[in-house]
Amino acid sequence: MATRLVLASNNAKKAAEMAALLAPLGIEVLPQSAFEVPEADEPHATFVENALAKARHAAAHSGLPAVADDSGLCVPALGGEPGVHSARFAGEPKSDARNNALLVERLAGMAERGAFFYSVVALVRSATDPRPLICDGEWHGVLLDAPRGEHGFGYDPLFYIPELEQTAAELDPQLKNTLSHRAAAMRHLLDRLARSPL
């Protein structure tokens, strides 16, 4: 029988990506919408605090173990922005297109275009779990001036991986699932789960 985990997200693409990573281990990922969990606030200045807050929120509402990801794009030339504000970089309502346009605008004329996606995955066995599993991962690349590719979401069309000569949005989704920041964080989480099962 599969172990059930609630994913503290309403992002369908993120849910599919995480479900694909966990399915081989017999872990069934259920979106928080299946339990009518409202979106949690993300007021914190760090990815780890936001991920933990979201996981605890989903566990409290569902009564099941919960996993949350908080991730974003960090651009050293912009002082680490958009960082924890990646999803709402261009304000409300959330818009990938407007976020990407603002990023291109902010980087105009800059020679330094390095960036990295950063992901923290937090898993709690209950809302009051005193020892959550917290894992992170990074994925480094270079930012382009114009979007390329049809896959992925967020900043993927601008995020170019020089060694592959493709953007994250041009990669086959299965390949992306092995290379991404979230995949790296999930590998760490799976290693931890092997030593400390739910």
N, C-alpha and C positions, 0 to 999 in steps of 0.2 A: 504494500500500500504506500502510495506516495506521501511524502511529508509535505504539508501545506504551509506555504508562506504567503503573507500578504505583502504586496509591493506597494509602498507608500508613494504612489504616483498616479496621475490620470493621463500621462503621456503614453498613447497607444504604441508608438514606435519604440519608446524606451522599454515598455513592458514586453514587447515581442523580443527585443534584443536580450533582455535579462532572462526571459523564459527559455530562450534558445540556449543560453549559457548554462542554465541550471538543469534543464530537462535530462541530460545524460546521467545525472546523479539521482534521478528518481524524485526530484523536488518539483512540486507543482507550484507555480507562481500564479496567485490570484490578484487581480487588480483591486485596489482599495474601493473602487466604485461598486464592486460586488457586495460590499458591506455598507454601502452608503456612507463611507468615511469622508467628511468634508476635508478640503485641502488644508494642510497645516500652515501656520505662519512660518516664514523663514526670515526672522529679523536679525540673525546673527552675522558677524563679520567674517566667519570662517566656514569652509565647506563642512568640516567635521561636526561643528555644532548644529548646523542646519540638518545634516543627514541624521544625526541622532535625534533631534527634535521630531523630525518627520516619522522616523521608525517608531518612537515611543507613542506618538499620536495615533498611528495606524494600529499598533498593538492594543492600545487602550480601547479603541472603538470596535475592534474586531474580536478581541479575545484570543487571537492567534499570534504566533511569532511573526515578526515583521522585518522586512528589509527595506532600506531606503538608500538611494543614491543621491548625492549632491555633487554636481559637476559643473564645470564651466571652462571657459577659455581664458588663459592668462597671457597677457602680452607684456613682456618686460619693458618695452619701449613706452608703454602707456602706464607704467607704474603698477603693473599687474592687472589692470582693468582688461575686460569687463569683470573678470573674477566671479564672485558670488552673485553679481548682478547680471550675469550673462543672458539669462532668459528675458530680462526686462531692460536691457542696456539702453534701448531707445524709448523707454517708458511704456505706459499702458495704452491700449491693450498689447499683450505680447505679440511680437511679429518678427519672425525670422528674417524676412526681407528687409524690414526697417533696421533691425539690429546689424545685419550685414552691411547695409548702406552706410550706417553711422561709423562702423569700424573702418570701412574703406576711407571714409572722409577723414577720420581722426589720424589715419596712417599716411595720408597724402604727403608726399615729399620726404618721408622718412626712409633712410637707408636700412635701418635695422628692422627686419620684418619677422624675426623669429617669434614663435609662440608655442604654447603647449596646452593641450587639454589636460585637466586634472580632475580626478574622480575620487570621492570617498564613498565607500559602501559601509553602512552600519547595519548590523543585525542584532535585534533584541529578541530574547525568548519570551519576554513579557514586557509590559509597559514600565515595570519597575526593576527590570534586569540590572543588577549592580555590576555586571561584567559583560557589557556589549562587545561584540566582535567588530572591530573597526579596521578597515583595510583601505589602502589607497593605490593609485596608479597614475602614470603620466604618459602622454603621447606627444612627441615633439615634431614640429614641422615649421613651415614658412607660410606667411599669409600673402595671397594674391590680391590683385586690384579688381578682379572681376570673378564672379562665381562660375564654377565649372562642375558639371555632373548632376545627375538626377536622383541619386540615392541619398540616404542619410537624412539628417535634419540639422537645425541650428546653423552653426558656422561651418559645417562640413564642406560646402561648396567653395569656401575661401581657403581651406586648410590643405596645403600642398605638402606631400611627402616626397622630398627630393629623390630618395633611393628607389621609389616606386614610379616616379614621374606621373603621379596622379593625385587628385584631391581625394579627401575622404569621401566625397559624394560621388566620385567616379569608381571607387572600389566596389568589388562584389561584396554584398552585405555579409556573406559568410567569412570572407577574408577580413573585413573590417572587424568582425566579432572576435577575431584572434589577435588583432593588432591594437585595438583601441585602449584608451585609458581605463574605460569601464571594464574591458576584458582583463586588463592587468590587475585591477582591484579585485575583480571576481576570482581570478586565479588565487590571489592571496587568501580571499575568503574561503574558497573551497579547500585550500590547504588547512586552514584553521578548523573548518568544520570536520575534516577527516580526523583531527586530533581531539576535537571537542564537539561531538554531535549534539544536535538539538535535543 
